[in-house]
Amino acid sequence: MNALPATDTFFTRRLAAKGNPLLIAGPCSAETEEQVMTTARGLQALGNIDLFRAGIWKPRTRPGSFEGMGSVALPWLQRVTTETGLPTAIEVATPRHVEEALAHGINVLWIGARTTVNPFAVQELADALAGTGVPVMVKNPVNPDVALWAGALERLERAGITDLAAIHRGFSTFAPSRYRNAPTWMLPIELKTRFPHIPLICDPSHIGGRRDLLLPIAQKALDLDYDGLMIETHPNPDRALSDAEQQVTPQRLGEILSELKYRYRSSNNAEYLNKAEELRHKMDVADREIIEALARRMALVGELAEYKKENNVKILQLDRWNDIFTSRPEWAKRAGVNEKFVAELYKLIHVESIRRQTEIMQRPE
């Protein structure tokens, strides 16, 4: 069971004060004191950044690449706050990281994707963070698993840490994708339904992996009612020591933010409310018709399974499945419905059809 919602946190206070989503920015890695301060001053000049982020400890997929400056960079972040007033945030992966970060006055900590995937590591961090009162952000695990993400948040809540936010940075996938990490939007939405009191922040930099994708990803996140954005910035992105392709200058970040459209959660306009209610009623009717059509289809599946059983025929007919999987998306395309969506839908229908036929085949005579 989740802890009671924390109504007064670092994140909720800033959200309430701004009235707009939180904005978190800074370099992927703190490389030099000059680079950190140049970035911080550029972000300070924008006037709307809530939190300065930087990687200090940077475990990479393979050794040999730049893995961060480590503890030597912590005083640089202290200087950021002293000279610009921006609170600072870094990733921590071990209890020692937590201890050193707090000793240097870091304001917010986050747990990275490679750590979230490991409940043992998360529990060690939860124990180290207990009683500190420091705000903590939790990135989604590398693999598309809401349970691991939710479990990390629950471990922190059980340790008494209620000043929390969740960061959506996308998920690894073997499927071809234009993204560095597939957004798989339904998973953070599911997390939000489980933890409505925890702010949800989008990381377009890690989702897109490219500068040209930052704006559309950020816009979609805002349209999905995310509570904030985390975007990596660097004074000279092309020369960054890590993740160069996804970083932008503070100036370009300001341009991106100015191009975003901030929409209302709802409207008090009577005409809008009436029309929205009318359309939602029609969707309810359409949904009932869809469910009734699925019930008819599954009844036919049952009849076919009985007939196969009587004639000692196997459940899976590969030619038939290939025909369905080819024809239904084509029908959808002609009807103006996204064929990829319909293809995924029929995969689910096929799984249920196999389950239903198996149930009938195994039924005692």
HELIX and SHEET records of a PDB file:
HELIX    1   1 PHE A   10  LYS A   18  1                                   9    
HELIX    2   2 GLU A   33  LEU A   46  1                                  14    
HELIX    3   3 GLY A   70  ALA A   73  5                                   4    
HELIX    4   4 LEU A   74  THR A   84  1                                  11    
HELIX    5   5 PRO A   95  ALA A  103  1                                   9    
HELIX    6   6 ALA A  113  THR A  116  1                                   4    
HELIX    7   7 PRO A  119  LEU A  129  1                                  11    
HELIX    8   8 VAL A  146  ARG A  158  1                                  13    
HELIX    9   9 MET A  186  ARG A  194  1                                   9    
HELIX   10  10 PRO A  204  GLY A  208  1                                   5    
HELIX   11  11 ARG A  211  LEU A  213  5                                   3    
HELIX   12  12 LEU A  214  ASP A  223  1                                  10    
HELIX   13  13 PRO A  237  ARG A  239  5                                   3    
HELIX   14  14 ALA A  244  GLN A  246  5                                   3    
HELIX   15  15 PRO A  250  GLU A  259  1                                  10    
HELIX   16  16 ALA A  270  GLU A  310  1                                  41    
HELIX   17  17 LEU A  318  ARG A  334  1                                  17    
HELIX   18  18 GLU A  339  MET A  361  1                                  23    
SHEET    1   A 9 LEU A  22  GLY A  26  0                                        
SHEET    2   A 9 LEU A  51  ARG A  53  1                                        
SHEET    3   A 9 THR A  88  GLU A  91  1                                        
SHEET    4   A 9 VAL A 108  ILE A 111  1                                        
SHEET    5   A 9 VAL A 136  LYS A 139  1                                        
SHEET    6   A 9 LEU A 164  HIS A 168  1                                        
SHEET    7   A 9 LEU A 200  CYS A 202  1                                        
SHEET    8   A 9 GLY A 228  GLU A 232  1                                        
SHEET    9   A 9 LEU A  22  GLY A  26  1                                        
END                                                                             
